[in-house]
Amino acid sequence: MGFLHYFSRLVEKRNKKRIAFCKLEGTCPECQGNGVNMLGIEQYTMSYYYVCNGCNGSGSFSDWVEIN
Ligand SMILES: [Zn+2]
């Protein structure tokens, strides 16, 4: 269980870093300000995407904070 604990701590740390960076940039951490997220392999074709749930498609950090 030690490794799992270590790993989850690492992921948490990385997420916090990412969110802090997005806050500076003013962009949604889930879609990096694109307003949409790609699904799996389809990201390579750019033909299928869905509106980001985190920011409701606006791509802004303040909207992400409000929704989350
Ligand atoms: Zn978003």
N, CA, C, O and the ligand as a Tripos MOL2 file, in Angstrom:
@<TRIPOS>MOLECULE
protein
  273   271    69     0     0
PROTEIN
NO_CHARGES

@<TRIPOS>ATOM
      1 N           0.8310   -1.2070    0.0000 N.3       1 MET1
      2 CA          0.0000    0.0000    0.0000 C.3       1 MET1
      3 C           0.8680    1.2610    0.0000 C.2       1 MET1
      4 O           0.4090    2.3480   -0.3520 O.2       1 MET1
      5 N           2.1320    1.0940    0.4030 N.am      2 GLY2
      6 CA          3.0250    2.2400    0.4710 C.3       2 GLY2
      7 C           3.2040    2.9210   -0.8730 C.2       2 GLY2
      8 O           3.2260    4.1480   -0.9700 O.2       2 GLY2
      9 N           3.3300    2.1030   -1.9050 N.am      3 PHE3
     10 CA          3.5370    2.6580   -3.2290 C.3       3 PHE3
     11 C           2.3020    3.4140   -3.7060 C.2       3 PHE3
     12 O           2.4030    4.5120   -4.2520 O.2       3 PHE3
     13 N           1.1310    2.8060   -3.4910 N.am      4 LEU4
     14 CA         -0.1230    3.4430   -3.9030 C.3       4 LEU4
     15 C          -0.2930    4.7980   -3.2220 C.2       4 LEU4
     16 O          -0.7000    5.7830   -3.8370 O.2       4 LEU4
     17 N           0.0310    4.8110   -1.9450 N.am      5 HIS5
     18 CA         -0.0750    6.0550   -1.1860 C.3       5 HIS5
     19 C           0.8570    7.1090   -1.7630 C.2       5 HIS5
     20 O           0.4850    8.2690   -1.9390 O.2       5 HIS5
     21 N           2.0730    6.6740   -2.0520 N.am      6 TYR6
     22 CA          3.0690    7.5750   -2.6270 C.3       6 TYR6
     23 C           2.6050    8.1020   -3.9740 C.2       6 TYR6
     24 O           2.7490    9.2860   -4.2790 O.2       6 TYR6
     25 N           2.0410    7.1950   -4.7820 N.am      7 PHE7
     26 CA          1.5990    7.5550   -6.1190 C.3       7 PHE7
     27 C           0.4510    8.5660   -6.0700 C.2       7 PHE7
     28 O           0.4430    9.5330   -6.8320 O.2       7 PHE7
     29 N          -0.5110    8.3460   -5.1820 N.am      8 SER8
     30 CA         -1.6460    9.2580   -5.1040 C.3       8 SER8
     31 C          -1.2150   10.6290   -4.5900 C.2       8 SER8
     32 O          -1.7700   11.6570   -4.9770 O.2       8 SER8
     33 N          -0.2210   10.6210   -3.7180 N.am      9 ARG9
     34 CA          0.3180   11.9000   -3.2420 C.3       9 ARG9
     35 C           0.9700   12.6600   -4.3920 C.2       9 ARG9
     36 O           0.8400   13.8790   -4.5060 O.2       9 ARG9
     37 N           1.6700   11.9170   -5.2370 N.am     10 LEU10
     38 CA          2.3590   12.4910   -6.3850 C.3      10 LEU10
     39 C           1.3660   13.1030   -7.3590 C.2      10 LEU10
     40 O           1.5690   14.2100   -7.8580 O.2      10 LEU10
     41 N           0.2830   12.3670   -7.6270 N.am     11 VAL11
     42 CA         -0.7510   12.8500   -8.5510 C.3      11 VAL11
     43 C          -1.4040   14.1120   -7.9940 C.2      11 VAL11
     44 O          -1.6570   15.0730   -8.7200 O.2      11 VAL11
     45 N          -1.6670   14.0860   -6.6990 N.am     12 GLU12
     46 CA         -2.2910   15.2320   -6.0350 C.3      12 GLU12
     47 C          -1.4010   16.4630   -6.1470 C.2      12 GLU12
     48 O          -1.8750   17.5680   -6.4120 O.2      12 GLU12
     49 N          -0.1100   16.2540   -5.9420 N.am     13 LYS13
     50 CA          0.8600   17.3240   -6.0190 C.3      13 LYS13
     51 C           0.9120   17.9130   -7.4260 C.2      13 LYS13
     52 O           0.9970   19.1270   -7.6130 O.2      13 LYS13
     53 N           0.8590   17.0130   -8.4090 N.am     14 ARG14
     54 CA          0.9100   17.4360   -9.8020 C.3      14 ARG14
     55 C          -0.3430   18.2170  -10.1790 C.2      14 ARG14
     56 O          -0.2740   19.2230  -10.8840 O.2      14 ARG14
     57 N          -1.4890   17.7390   -9.6990 N.am     15 ASN15
     58 CA         -2.7390   18.4210   -9.9840 C.3      15 ASN15
     59 C          -2.7460   19.8260   -9.4000 C.2      15 ASN15
     60 O          -3.2070   20.7730  -10.0370 O.2      15 ASN15
     61 N          -2.2310   19.9510   -8.1820 N.am     16 LYS16
     62 CA         -2.1960   21.2540   -7.5300 C.3      16 LYS16
     63 C          -1.3130   22.2210   -8.3130 C.2      16 LYS16
     64 O          -1.6360   23.3990   -8.4620 O.2      16 LYS16
     65 N          -0.1930   21.6990   -8.8100 N.am     17 LYS17
     66 CA          0.7340   22.4900   -9.6000 C.3      17 LYS17
     67 C           0.0680   22.9560  -10.8980 C.2      17 LYS17
     68 O           0.2120   24.1040  -11.3200 O.2      17 LYS17
     69 N          -0.6640   22.0270  -11.5110 N.am     18 ARG18
     70 CA         -1.3440   22.3110  -12.7720 C.3      18 ARG18
     71 C          -2.4280   23.3710  -12.5650 C.2      18 ARG18
     72 O          -2.5760   24.2900  -13.3700 O.2      18 ARG18
     73 N          -3.1820   23.2260  -11.4710 N.am     19 ILE19
     74 CA         -4.2580   24.1700  -11.1780 C.3      19 ILE19
     75 C          -3.6900   25.5540  -10.8870 C.2      19 ILE19
     76 O          -4.2480   26.5660  -11.3110 O.2      19 ILE19
     77 N          -2.5580   25.5880  -10.1470 N.am     20 ALA20
     78 CA         -1.9190   26.8710   -9.8480 C.3      20 ALA20
     79 C          -1.4670   27.5520  -11.1340 C.2      20 ALA20
     80 O          -1.5950   28.7690  -11.2760 O.2      20 ALA20
     81 N          -0.9410   26.7720  -12.0640 N.am     21 PHE21
     82 CA         -0.4970   27.3010  -13.3440 C.3      21 PHE21
     83 C          -1.6750   27.8390  -14.1420 C.2      21 PHE21
     84 O          -1.5910   28.9110  -14.7400 O.2      21 PHE21
     85 N          -2.7790   27.0860  -14.1490 N.am     22 CYS22
     86 CA         -3.9680   27.5010  -14.8910 C.3      22 CYS22
     87 C          -4.5730   28.7600  -14.2910 C.2      22 CYS22
     88 O          -5.1480   29.5870  -14.9990 O.2      22 CYS22
     89 N          -4.4350   28.8940  -12.9700 N.am     23 LYS23
     90 CA         -4.9510   30.0830  -12.3050 C.3      23 LYS23
     91 C          -4.1980   31.3200  -12.7920 C.2      23 LYS23
     92 O          -4.7910   32.3700  -13.0400 O.2      23 LYS23
     93 N          -2.8950   31.1730  -12.9220 N.am     24 LEU24
     94 CA         -2.0660   32.2690  -13.4360 C.3      24 LEU24
     95 C          -2.4490   32.6220  -14.8650 C.2      24 LEU24
     96 O          -2.5210   33.7920  -15.2410 O.2      24 LEU24
     97 N          -2.6930   31.5790  -15.6480 N.am     25 GLU25
     98 CA         -3.0250   31.7760  -17.0510 C.3      25 GLU25
     99 C          -4.4740   32.1970  -17.2490 C.2      25 GLU25
    100 O          -4.8410   32.7620  -18.2800 O.2      25 GLU25
    101 N          -5.3020   31.9040  -16.2230 N.am     26 GLY26
    102 CA         -6.7260   32.2080  -16.3250 C.3      26 GLY26
    103 C          -7.4800   31.2160  -17.1770 C.2      26 GLY26
    104 O          -8.5510   31.5150  -17.7050 O.2      26 GLY26
    105 N          -6.9020   30.0100  -17.3070 N.am     27 THR27
    106 CA         -7.5470   29.0100  -18.1460 C.3      27 THR27
    107 C          -8.0810   27.8400  -17.3250 C.2      27 THR27
    108 O          -7.5630   27.5480  -16.2470 O.2      27 THR27
    109 N          -9.0960   27.1840  -17.8240 N.am     28 CYS28
    110 CA         -9.6870   26.0160  -17.1770 C.3      28 CYS28
    111 C          -8.6900   24.8650  -17.1350 C.2      28 CYS28
    112 O          -8.1300   24.5140  -18.1730 O.2      28 CYS28
    113 N          -8.4470   24.2570  -15.9570 N.am     29 PRO29
    114 CA         -7.4720   23.1670  -15.8390 C.3      29 PRO29
    115 C          -7.8770   21.8970  -16.5910 C.2      29 PRO29
    116 O          -7.0230   21.0720  -16.9150 O.2      29 PRO29
    117 N          -9.1490   21.7390  -16.8630 N.am     30 GLU30
    118 CA         -9.5970   20.5050  -17.4990 C.3      30 GLU30
    119 C          -9.4390   20.5200  -19.0090 C.2      30 GLU30
    120 O          -9.2030   19.4750  -19.6150 O.2      30 GLU30
    121 N          -9.5640   21.6790  -19.6190 N.am     31 CYS31
    122 CA         -9.4750   21.7390  -21.0890 C.3      31 CYS31
    123 C          -8.3780   22.6950  -21.5430 C.2      31 CYS31
    124 O          -8.2300   22.9510  -22.7380 O.2      31 CYS31
    125 N          -7.5990   23.2290  -20.5820 N.am     32 GLN32
    126 CA         -6.5250   24.1680  -20.8800 C.3      32 GLN32
    127 C          -7.0230   25.3680  -21.6820 C.2      32 GLN32
    128 O          -6.3140   25.9030  -22.5350 O.2      32 GLN32
    129 N          -8.2560   25.7760  -21.3900 N.am     33 GLY33
    130 CA         -8.7980   26.9800  -22.0160 C.3      33 GLY33
    131 C          -9.4130   26.7790  -23.3820 C.2      33 GLY33
    132 O          -9.8260   27.7370  -24.0350 O.2      33 GLY33
    133 N          -9.4730   25.5160  -23.8170 N.am     34 ASN34
    134 CA        -10.0470   25.2550  -25.1360 C.3      34 ASN34
    135 C         -11.5700   25.2630  -25.1210 C.2      34 ASN34
    136 O         -12.2100   25.5250  -26.1400 O.2      34 ASN34
    137 N         -12.1470   24.9730  -23.9500 N.am     35 GLY35
    138 CA        -13.6030   24.9060  -23.8510 C.3      35 GLY35
    139 C         -14.1620   23.5640  -24.2590 C.2      35 GLY35
    140 O         -15.3370   23.2760  -24.0310 O.2      35 GLY35
    141 N         -13.3180   22.7370  -24.8670 N.am     36 VAL36
    142 CA        -13.7510   21.4040  -25.2770 C.3      36 VAL36
    143 C         -12.6920   20.3770  -24.8940 C.2      36 VAL36
    144 O         -11.5100   20.7040  -24.7870 O.2      36 VAL36
    145 N         -13.1190   19.1460  -24.6900 N.am     37 ASN37
    146 CA        -12.1870   18.0580  -24.4230 C.3      37 ASN37
    147 C         -12.2870   17.0190  -25.5240 C.2      37 ASN37
    148 O         -13.3710   16.7070  -26.0170 O.2      37 ASN37
    149 N         -11.1450   16.4980  -25.8920 N.am     38 MET38
    150 CA        -11.1280   15.4490  -26.9040 C.3      38 MET38
    151 C         -11.3480   14.1010  -26.2280 C.2      38 MET38
    152 O         -11.0370   13.9320  -25.0490 O.2      38 MET38
    153 N         -11.8730   13.1660  -26.9620 N.am     39 LEU39
    154 CA        -12.1290   11.8310  -26.4270 C.3      39 LEU39
    155 C         -11.1460   10.8310  -27.0140 C.2      39 LEU39
    156 O         -11.1450   10.5730  -28.2180 O.2      39 LEU39
    157 N         -10.3030   10.2660  -26.1400 N.am     40 GLY40
    158 CA         -9.4160    9.1740  -26.5130 C.3      40 GLY40
    159 C          -8.7020    9.3620  -27.8340 C.2      40 GLY40
    160 O          -8.0890   10.3990  -28.0890 O.2      40 GLY40
    161 N          -8.7930    8.3390  -28.6690 N.am     41 ILE41
    162 CA         -8.0660    8.2990  -29.9380 C.3      41 ILE41
    163 C          -8.5420    9.3900  -30.8970 C.2      41 ILE41
    164 O          -7.8070    9.8150  -31.7880 O.2      41 ILE41
    165 N          -9.7810    9.8330  -30.6990 N.am     42 GLU42
    166 CA        -10.3620   10.8180  -31.6170 C.3      42 GLU42
    167 C          -9.6210   12.1420  -31.6070 C.2      42 GLU42
    168 O          -9.7530   12.9550  -32.5220 O.2      42 GLU42
    169 N          -8.8240   12.3470  -30.5370 N.am     43 GLN43
    170 CA         -8.1120   13.6160  -30.4810 C.3      43 GLN43
    171 C          -7.1590   13.7740  -31.6590 C.2      43 GLN43
    172 O          -6.7890   14.8920  -32.0190 O.2      43 GLN43
    173 N          -6.7660   12.6620  -32.2550 N.am     44 TYR44
    174 CA         -5.8400   12.7420  -33.3750 C.3      44 TYR44
    175 C          -6.5320   13.1750  -34.6540 C.2      44 TYR44
    176 O          -5.9110   13.7430  -35.5520 O.2      44 TYR44
    177 N          -7.8160   12.9010  -34.7240 N.am     45 THR45
    178 CA         -8.5410   13.2870  -35.9340 C.3      45 THR45
    179 C          -9.2090   14.6520  -35.7540 C.2      45 THR45
    180 O          -9.6200   15.2800  -36.7300 O.2      45 THR45
    181 N          -9.3170   15.1120  -34.4910 N.am     46 MET46
    182 CA         -9.9200   16.3910  -34.1640 C.3      46 MET46
    183 C         -11.3810   16.4800  -34.6210 C.2      46 MET46
    184 O         -11.9210   17.5790  -34.7500 O.2      46 MET46
    185 N         -12.0100   15.3520  -34.8600 N.am     47 SER47
    186 CA        -13.3640   15.4060  -35.3940 C.3      47 SER47
    187 C         -14.4230   15.2070  -34.3150 C.2      47 SER47
    188 O         -15.5720   15.6090  -34.4960 O.2      47 SER47
    189 N         -14.0460   14.5900  -33.1960 N.am     48 TYR48
    190 CA        -15.0210   14.3860  -32.1320 C.3      48 TYR48
    191 C         -14.5560   15.0900  -30.8700 C.2      48 TYR48
    192 O         -13.4300   14.8840  -30.4150 O.2      48 TYR48
    193 N         -15.3960   15.8950  -30.3210 N.am     49 TYR49
    194 CA        -15.0720   16.5400  -29.0660 C.3      49 TYR49
    195 C         -16.3540   16.8340  -28.3050 C.2      49 TYR49
    196 O         -17.4420   16.8330  -28.8810 O.2      49 TYR49
    197 N         -16.2220   17.0840  -27.0190 N.am     50 TYR50
    198 CA        -17.3850   17.4570  -26.2300 C.3      50 TYR50
    199 C         -17.0890   18.7110  -25.4220 C.2      50 TYR50
    200 O         -15.9430   18.9700  -25.0550 O.2      50 TYR50
    201 N         -18.1110   19.4700  -25.1540 N.am     51 VAL51
    202 CA        -17.9530   20.7020  -24.3930 C.3      51 VAL51
    203 C         -17.4600   20.3520  -22.9980 C.2      51 VAL51
    204 O         -17.9810   19.4360  -22.3620 O.2      51 VAL51
    205 N         -16.4540   21.0800  -22.5220 N.am     52 CYS52
    206 CA        -15.8330   20.8130  -21.2390 C.3      52 CYS52
    207 C         -16.8320   20.9680  -20.0930 C.2      52 CYS52
    208 O         -17.5210   21.9830  -19.9890 O.2      52 CYS52
    209 N         -16.8990   19.9430  -19.2310 N.am     53 ASN53
    210 CA        -17.8000   19.9870  -18.0770 C.3      53 ASN53
    211 C         -17.2940   20.9320  -16.9990 C.2      53 ASN53
    212 O         -18.0810   21.4630  -16.2150 O.2      53 ASN53
    213 N         -15.9970   21.1400  -16.9590 N.am     54 GLY54
    214 CA        -15.3880   21.9370  -15.9060 C.3      54 GLY54
    215 C         -15.7190   23.4150  -16.0090 C.2      54 GLY54
    216 O         -15.9310   24.0810  -14.9950 O.2      54 GLY54
    217 N         -15.7640   23.9260  -17.2280 N.am     55 CYS55
    218 CA        -15.9660   25.3650  -17.4120 C.3      55 CYS55
    219 C         -17.1730   25.6560  -18.2790 C.2      55 CYS55
    220 O         -17.4420   26.8130  -18.6030 O.2      55 CYS55
    221 N         -17.9040   24.6160  -18.6580 N.am     56 ASN56
    222 CA        -19.0920   24.7660  -19.4940 C.3      56 ASN56
    223 C         -18.7580   25.3740  -20.8500 C.2      56 ASN56
    224 O         -19.5850   26.0470  -21.4650 O.2      56 ASN56
    225 N         -17.5400   25.1300  -21.3030 N.am     57 GLY57
    226 CA        -17.1590   25.5610  -22.6420 C.3      57 GLY57
    227 C         -16.5390   26.9450  -22.7410 C.2      57 GLY57
    228 O         -16.1390   27.3720  -23.8240 O.2      57 GLY57
    229 N         -16.4580   27.6470  -21.6180 N.am     58 SER58
    230 CA        -15.9060   29.0060  -21.6840 C.3      58 SER58
    231 C         -14.3760   29.0000  -21.6940 C.2      58 SER58
    232 O         -13.7440   29.9000  -22.2470 O.2      58 SER58
    233 N         -13.7840   27.9560  -21.0640 N.am     59 GLY59
    234 CA        -12.3350   27.8450  -21.0050 C.3      59 GLY59
    235 C         -11.6920   28.7530  -19.9770 C.2      59 GLY59
    236 O         -10.4640   28.8330  -19.9220 O.2      59 GLY59
    237 N         -12.4710   29.4380  -19.1640 N.am     60 SER60
    238 CA        -11.8770   30.3700  -18.2040 C.3      60 SER60
    239 C         -11.7770   29.7730  -16.8070 C.2      60 SER60
    240 O         -12.6220   28.9820  -16.3880 O.2      60 SER60
    241 N         -10.7280   30.1660  -16.0970 N.am     61 PHE61
    242 CA        -10.4690   29.6090  -14.7730 C.3      61 PHE61
    243 C         -11.5570   30.0030  -13.7770 C.2      61 PHE61
    244 O         -11.9390   29.1910  -12.9330 O.2      61 PHE61
    245 N         -12.0590   31.2270  -13.8590 N.am     62 SER62
    246 CA        -13.0680   31.6780  -12.8960 C.3      62 SER62
    247 C         -14.3590   30.8790  -13.0440 C.2      62 SER62
    248 O         -15.0260   30.5960  -12.0490 O.2      62 SER62
    249 N         -14.7140   30.5140  -14.2610 N.am     63 ASP63
    250 CA        -15.8980   29.6790  -14.4690 C.3      63 ASP63
    251 C         -15.6690   28.2790  -13.8980 C.2      63 ASP63
    252 O         -16.5810   27.6740  -13.3340 O.2      63 ASP63
    253 N         -14.4460   27.7710  -14.0480 N.am     64 TRP64
    254 CA        -14.1050   26.4480  -13.5260 C.3      64 TRP64
    255 C         -14.2410   26.4310  -12.0030 C.2      64 TRP64
    256 O         -14.7550   25.4710  -11.4300 O.2      64 TRP64
    257 N         -13.7790   27.4910  -11.3590 N.am     65 VAL65
    258 CA        -13.8740   27.5980   -9.9050 C.3      65 VAL65
    259 C         -15.3400   27.6100   -9.4630 C.2      65 VAL65
    260 O         -15.7120   26.9400   -8.5010 O.2      65 VAL65
    261 N         -16.1610   28.3770  -10.1740 N.am     66 GLU66
    262 CA        -17.5820   28.4780   -9.8290 C.3      66 GLU66
    263 C         -18.2870   27.1300   -9.9620 C.2      66 GLU66
    264 O         -19.0630   26.7430   -9.0890 O.2      66 GLU66
    265 N         -18.0190   26.4240  -11.0460 N.am     67 ILE67
    266 CA        -18.6980   25.1680  -11.3240 C.3      67 ILE67
    267 C         -18.2050   24.0520  -10.3950 C.2      67 ILE67
    268 O         -18.9750   23.1820   -9.9870 O.2      67 ILE67
    269 N         -16.9020   24.0940  -10.0680 N.am     68 ASN68
    270 CA        -16.3500   23.0550   -9.2190 C.3      68 ASN68
    271 C         -16.3820   23.5030   -7.7910 C.2      68 ASN68
    272 O         -15.9570   22.7640   -6.9020 O.2      68 ASN68
    273 ZN        -12.7890   23.6540  -19.4140 Zn       69 ZN69
@<TRIPOS>BOND
     1     1     2 1
     2     2     3 1
     3     3     4 2
     4     3     5 am
     5     5     6 1
     6     6     7 1
     7     7     8 2
     8     7     9 am
     9     9    10 1
    10    10    11 1
    11    11    12 2
    12    11    13 am
    13    13    14 1
    14    14    15 1
    15    15    16 2
    16    15    17 am
    17    17    18 1
    18    18    19 1
    19    19    20 2
    20    19    21 am
    21    21    22 1
    22    22    23 1
    23    23    24 2
    24    23    25 am
    25    25    26 1
    26    26    27 1
    27    27    28 2
    28    27    29 am
    29    29    30 1
    30    30    31 1
    31    31    32 2
    32    31    33 am
    33    33    34 1
    34    34    35 1
    35    35    36 2
    36    35    37 am
    37    37    38 1
    38    38    39 1
    39    39    40 2
    40    39    41 am
    41    41    42 1
    42    42    43 1
    43    43    44 2
    44    43    45 am
    45    45    46 1
    46    46    47 1
    47    47    48 2
    48    47    49 am
    49    49    50 1
    50    50    51 1
    51    51    52 2
    52    51    53 am
    53    53    54 1
    54    54    55 1
    55    55    56 2
    56    55    57 am
    57    57    58 1
    58    58    59 1
    59    59    60 2
    60    59    61 am
    61    61    62 1
    62    62    63 1
    63    63    64 2
    64    63    65 am
    65    65    66 1
    66    66    67 1
    67    67    68 2
    68    67    69 am
    69    69    70 1
    70    70    71 1
    71    71    72 2
    72    71    73 am
    73    73    74 1
    74    74    75 1
    75    75    76 2
    76    75    77 am
    77    77    78 1
    78    78    79 1
    79    79    80 2
    80    79    81 am
    81    81    82 1
    82    82    83 1
    83    83    84 2
    84    83    85 am
    85    85    86 1
    86    86    87 1
    87    87    88 2
    88    87    89 am
    89    89    90 1
    90    90    91 1
    91    91    92 2
    92    91    93 am
    93    93    94 1
    94    94    95 1
    95    95    96 2
    96    95    97 am
    97    97    98 1
    98    98    99 1
    99    99   100 2
   100    99   101 am
   101   101   102 1
   102   102   103 1
   103   103   104 2
   104   103   105 am
   105   105   106 1
   106   106   107 1
   107   107   108 2
   108   107   109 am
   109   109   110 1
   110   110   111 1
   111   111   112 2
   112   111   113 am
   113   113   114 1
   114   114   115 1
   115   115   116 2
   116   115   117 am
   117   117   118 1
   118   118   119 1
   119   119   120 2
   120   119   121 am
   121   121   122 1
   122   122   123 1
   123   123   124 2
   124   123   125 am
   125   125   126 1
   126   126   127 1
   127   127   128 2
   128   127   129 am
   129   129   130 1
   130   130   131 1
   131   131   132 2
   132   131   133 am
   133   133   134 1
   134   134   135 1
   135   135   136 2
   136   135   137 am
   137   137   138 1
   138   138   139 1
   139   139   140 2
   140   139   141 am
   141   141   142 1
   142   142   143 1
   143   143   144 2
   144   143   145 am
   145   145   146 1
   146   146   147 1
   147   147   148 2
   148   147   149 am
   149   149   150 1
   150   150   151 1
   151   151   152 2
   152   151   153 am
   153   153   154 1
   154   154   155 1
   155   155   156 2
   156   155   157 am
   157   157   158 1
   158   158   159 1
   159   159   160 2
   160   159   161 am
   161   161   162 1
   162   162   163 1
   163   163   164 2
   164   163   165 am
   165   165   166 1
   166   166   167 1
   167   167   168 2
   168   167   169 am
   169   169   170 1
   170   170   171 1
   171   171   172 2
   172   171   173 am
   173   173   174 1
   174   174   175 1
   175   175   176 2
   176   175   177 am
   177   177   178 1
   178   178   179 1
   179   179   180 2
   180   179   181 am
   181   181   182 1
   182   182   183 1
   183   183   184 2
   184   183   185 am
   185   185   186 1
   186   186   187 1
   187   187   188 2
   188   187   189 am
   189   189   190 1
   190   190   191 1
   191   191   192 2
   192   191   193 am
   193   193   194 1
   194   194   195 1
   195   195   196 2
   196   195   197 am
   197   197   198 1
   198   198   199 1
   199   199   200 2
   200   199   201 am
   201   201   202 1
   202   202   203 1
   203   203   204 2
   204   203   205 am
   205   205   206 1
   206   206   207 1
   207   207   208 2
   208   207   209 am
   209   209   210 1
   210   210   211 1
   211   211   212 2
   212   211   213 am
   213   213   214 1
   214   214   215 1
   215   215   216 2
   216   215   217 am
   217   217   218 1
   218   218   219 1
   219   219   220 2
   220   219   221 am
   221   221   222 1
   222   222   223 1
   223   223   224 2
   224   223   225 am
   225   225   226 1
   226   226   227 1
   227   227   228 2
   228   227   229 am
   229   229   230 1
   230   230   231 1
   231   231   232 2
   232   231   233 am
   233   233   234 1
   234   234   235 1
   235   235   236 2
   236   235   237 am
   237   237   238 1
   238   238   239 1
   239   239   240 2
   240   239   241 am
   241   241   242 1
   242   242   243 1
   243   243   244 2
   244   243   245 am
   245   245   246 1
   246   246   247 1
   247   247   248 2
   248   247   249 am
   249   249   250 1
   250   250   251 1
   251   251   252 2
   252   251   253 am
   253   253   254 1
   254   254   255 1
   255   255   256 2
   256   255   257 am
   257   257   258 1
   258   258   259 1
   259   259   260 2
   260   259   261 am
   261   261   262 1
   262   262   263 1
   263   263   264 2
   264   263   265 am
   265   265   266 1
   266   266   267 1
   267   267   268 2
   268   267   269 am
   269   269   270 1
   270   270   271 1
   271   271   272 2
@<TRIPOS>SUBSTRUCTURE
     1 MET1         2 RESIDUE 1 A MET
     2 GLY2         6 RESIDUE 1 A GLY
     3 PHE3        10 RESIDUE 1 A PHE
     4 LEU4        14 RESIDUE 1 A LEU
     5 HIS5        18 RESIDUE 1 A HIS
     6 TYR6        22 RESIDUE 1 A TYR
     7 PHE7        26 RESIDUE 1 A PHE
     8 SER8        30 RESIDUE 1 A SER
     9 ARG9        34 RESIDUE 1 A ARG
    10 LEU10       38 RESIDUE 1 A LEU
    11 VAL11       42 RESIDUE 1 A VAL
    12 GLU12       46 RESIDUE 1 A GLU
    13 LYS13       50 RESIDUE 1 A LYS
    14 ARG14       54 RESIDUE 1 A ARG
    15 ASN15       58 RESIDUE 1 A ASN
    16 LYS16       62 RESIDUE 1 A LYS
    17 LYS17       66 RESIDUE 1 A LYS
    18 ARG18       70 RESIDUE 1 A ARG
    19 ILE19       74 RESIDUE 1 A ILE
    20 ALA20       78 RESIDUE 1 A ALA
    21 PHE21       82 RESIDUE 1 A PHE
    22 CYS22       86 RESIDUE 1 A CYS
    23 LYS23       90 RESIDUE 1 A LYS
    24 LEU24       94 RESIDUE 1 A LEU
    25 GLU25       98 RESIDUE 1 A GLU
    26 GLY26      102 RESIDUE 1 A GLY
    27 THR27      106 RESIDUE 1 A THR
    28 CYS28      110 RESIDUE 1 A CYS
    29 PRO29      114 RESIDUE 1 A PRO
    30 GLU30      118 RESIDUE 1 A GLU
    31 CYS31      122 RESIDUE 1 A CYS
    32 GLN32      126 RESIDUE 1 A GLN
    33 GLY33      130 RESIDUE 1 A GLY
    34 ASN34      134 RESIDUE 1 A ASN
    35 GLY35      138 RESIDUE 1 A GLY
    36 VAL36      142 RESIDUE 1 A VAL
    37 ASN37      146 RESIDUE 1 A ASN
    38 MET38      150 RESIDUE 1 A MET
    39 LEU39      154 RESIDUE 1 A LEU
    40 GLY40      158 RESIDUE 1 A GLY
    41 ILE41      162 RESIDUE 1 A ILE
    42 GLU42      166 RESIDUE 1 A GLU
    43 GLN43      170 RESIDUE 1 A GLN
    44 TYR44      174 RESIDUE 1 A TYR
    45 THR45      178 RESIDUE 1 A THR
    46 MET46      182 RESIDUE 1 A MET
    47 SER47      186 RESIDUE 1 A SER
    48 TYR48      190 RESIDUE 1 A TYR
    49 TYR49      194 RESIDUE 1 A TYR
    50 TYR50      198 RESIDUE 1 A TYR
    51 VAL51      202 RESIDUE 1 A VAL
    52 CYS52      206 RESIDUE 1 A CYS
    53 ASN53      210 RESIDUE 1 A ASN
    54 GLY54      214 RESIDUE 1 A GLY
    55 CYS55      218 RESIDUE 1 A CYS
    56 ASN56      222 RESIDUE 1 A ASN
    57 GLY57      226 RESIDUE 1 A GLY
    58 SER58      230 RESIDUE 1 A SER
    59 GLY59      234 RESIDUE 1 A GLY
    60 SER60      238 RESIDUE 1 A SER
    61 PHE61      242 RESIDUE 1 A PHE
    62 SER62      246 RESIDUE 1 A SER
    63 ASP63      250 RESIDUE 1 A ASP
    64 TRP64      254 RESIDUE 1 A TRP
    65 VAL65      258 RESIDUE 1 A VAL
    66 GLU66      262 RESIDUE 1 A GLU
    67 ILE67      266 RESIDUE 1 A ILE
    68 ASN68      270 RESIDUE 1 A ASN
    69 ZN69       273 GROUP 0 **** ****
